[in-house]
Amino acid sequence: RRRSYVSSGINAEYGEYFQHYYITNNLRMGEDDLQNHPNWNAILQWSLRFQDEPLENRVLEPMDQERQQFLMRAFEEHAAMTEDPVKSMRCHLKVIKNPDSTKEECIASLEEIAFHAEDLDEANDLYLMGGLQVCCAYIKHHHPELQSLSCEVIANAVQNNEKIAQFASETYVLSDLLKLVDTSPHEVVRVKSLLAVSCLVRGNEAALNKFNELEGYNVIVRALQSPIYKLQVKSLFLISSVCVDSPEQCHLYSSMGVLISCLRCVADSLQKTTRHMKLHYLSL
């Protein structure tokens, strides 16, 4: 969310700031140090070119009432746009917990929660307030878009987060995700659920052990044999990742014929296979 400020007055103030900073630092730095910081002069010259008028002609005076009011309004608008993430997540959780909410309202709320879950601290807040459990319940929803968004929330939340990954692997979440990968009639749900499984299992030994206990490797091999391109890519990426981390996984997938299948795909479909797929095959 970027904001651009084009006010020439602001450029002038930046010019004053850089000039002050440059002069002050020149007094402290020797010639050797200045040679190691050639960019300061370029920054100073660039900023001075955007000033309205020469510094010596500018007169500093108290801000009038109109400008003060304008500045206060700008601060108030900025504060209104800066949401408290915890408050925002609570509001969206109320929507998805309300049985009277429409499908569109739930979709919008899950999208916002998925956005918040990308941040590690906000993902922890979501878990501590019980929101992640609410989102996980949507795995079993009948509407595919709500299911896929629930999987996206889980995928964002479990990455590099041991506490949430432990919750997901020790409860019903991992097994339900594997069922979606294997049996969902909707392509988007299968792809998103596999993404969540991959984010949970990669780099997490406890989750990988639970994955193997649930025979998730069979699910992944079947997904690899699926005609859905995105499912093939994500399956290859997951297999490649766990094989790099664990030699035991290499033996497991080799014994299941994954390596032979990959070599056959490279040999038989070299012209049709995309470069992205070839790299995954060759990495395996």
N, C-alpha and C positions, 0 to 999 in steps of 0.2 A: 504494500500500500504506500505508494510514493506520492509525495507532495512537492511541487516545484514552486519556488518563490522567485518571481521575476521583478520584484520591486527594485528600482534603481537605488532607492535609499538604503535597502539592505546591502546591495553590492558596495555602496560607499562605506557602510559601516564595516563590512568585511575588509575593505581596503585599509581602513584605519587600523583594524585589529592586526592584520598581517604586517603593516608598516611598523606598528609598535613592537610586535613580537620580534620582527627581524632586527630592528635597531637594538632592542634590549639584549638579544642574544649575541649580536655582533660585539657588544661591549664585553661579554663574558668569554667569547670564543677566540682562540688564537687563529693565526693564518692556516695552520695545518688542519684545524677542525673545520674551518670554512671550506677548504678544498674538498672535504668529505661530505659536505652538505650543499651540493650545487643547486638543488631544486628550490631552496628558499627564495633565491633571487628571482627565479622564474615565476614562482607563485606570487611574489610581491608585484612584479611588473604586470602580470595578468590581472590581478585584482584592481590595480590602480587604473587600468584602462577602462573599467566599467563605472568609474565614479562620475557623478553628475557634473562636478565642478572641482577645480583645484582645492586642495585642503586649506591653503592659506586664505581662500575667499569664503570659506564656510563659517557661519556664525552659530555657535551653540546657544540655545535658549530653552527655557522651560517648555514642556509640552503643553499645548493648549487643550481646552476642554474637549473639543471635537476629536482630536487625535487620541486622547485618553479613553474616551468612550469607544472609539473604534478598536483600540488595543484590547480593552476589556471584553468586548464582544468576541474578538478573535480568540482570546484565551478561553472564554466560556464555550465556544463552538468546538475548540480542540478538546476540552475536557469532556464534552458530551460524546465526541467520537471515540474517546479512549475508554473502552469497556473494561469492567472488572471481569476477568475470565471466569472466576468462580461463580459470580452472580449470573453471568451469561449461561454457563453450563447448567446451573440450577433451573433457569427459566426454560431451557430447551428440554431438560429432563422432565419437567412438569408436562410439557407438551406430549412427549412420547409415552408418558405414563397415563395420560388422560384418555380413557376409552372413547370419548366424544371427539377427539382430534381427527381431522381428516388425513387422508393418505398424504396429500401434498404438504400439510403442516408437519407431519412426522418426517417426511423426506428432508424438508428444509432443516429441521432441528438435528437430524442425524448427520447431515452434511456439516453443520456448524460444530457439532461435537467431534466429528472426525478431524476437523481442522484444529480444534483445541488439543486433541490427543497427540498431535504431532510434536508438541512441546513436552519435554520430559516432566517438568514440574506440574504442568496442567494435567498430564495423564495421571500422575500420582494423586492430584486433587480429585480427579474424576473417580478414581478407584476408592479413595477414602470416603467420599460422600455416597458411595454405593451406586454411582451412575454407570460404571462399567458393567456391573451385573445386570442392570436394566437393559443396556444396549445388547448384551449377550443374549438376552431372552428373545431378541428379534431374529436370531439365527433360525428359529423355528417358525417364523412368520410365513404366511402363505403368499405374501406379495414378494416377487423376486427383487425388486429395487430396494425394498426395506431390508431384505436378507443381505444383499450385497453391501449395502451401506453399513450394516452391523458388522460384517466381516472387515470392512475398511477401518472402522473404529478400532477393532481388536488388533488389526495389523499395525496401525499407527501406535497404539498404546504399548504393545509388548516389546517393541524394538528397544534393545539396550536397557530394558527395565526388568530386573531380576524378580522384583516383588510381584509385578503383574504377570510376568511369564509363569511364575510359580502358581499363581491363582488359576491361570488358564490351563495349565497342564495337569493340575491336581483335581480339577472339577470336570464337569461334563463338556466343557468348551472344546477341547481338542478333539474328543471323539465325535462331537456334533459337526465340527468343521470337516473332519475326514469323511463323514457320511455325505455332506454336501458335495465335496469334491467328487465322490464316487457315484452318487445317484441323482443329483439334482438335474432336472430336465432343462434348466436355464443356463446357457453358456456363461453369462455374466456372473451368476452366483458361483459356478464351479471355479471360474478364474479368480474371483475375489476371495473365496474360501481357501483356495490353494495359496494365495498370497499371504493370508493370515497364518496358515500352517507353516509356511516357509519362514516368515518373520519370527514365529515362535520357536521353531526348532533350531534354526541356524545359530551356532555359537552358544547353545544352551544345552549342556550335557544332560541335565535332569529332564528337560522337555524332550530331548532326543530319545532318552531311555523310555519315557512314557509313550512316545511315538512308535517305537519298536515293539513295545508291549502290546499296543493296539494293532500291530501289524500294518502300520501306516505305509511301510515300504511297498506292500502289495498295491495299495491305493495309488501310490505315486507311479509305479510301473504301468498300471492300467491307464493312468492319465497320460503318460508318455506315449502310449499306443493310441490315444484318442486322435481323431481327425482335427480337433480344435487347435489351431496354431499357437495361440497364447498359452493354452494349457501345456502343450509340448515344451514351449520355451521355459515356463516356470518350473516344470518338472525337471528338466535338464539342469536348470540353475540350482535347484534344491539338491539334487543328487550330486552334482559337482561340488557344491559347498560342503556337504556332510562328508564326502569322500576325502576332501582335502584335510578336514579336521580329524578324521578318524580312519585309520587303516582297516579297522574291523568292518566299517561300512563299505569300503572298497571290495572286500571279499564277499560281503553279503550281496551287493548289487551285481558283482561279477558272476556269482553262483546262480543268480536269477536270469542271466543272459542279457543284461542291459548293455554290456560292452559290445557283444556280438550284434545286438540290434542296432546300436549306434554305427558300428562299422558298416553294416549292411545298408543303413540309410545313406551314409556317405557314398558308398560304392554305387548303389542303385539309383540314387536321386541327386547326383552331384550337380546336375544342371538345374534342377528344380529347387533344390534346397537353398534358402537364402544364406547370405554371409553370416548373419547373426546366429542361425541355427548351426552352421558349420563350425563356428567357434565353440559353441557349447559341446557339440559332438567331439571335436578334437581335444577340448579340455578334459573330457571324460577319458 
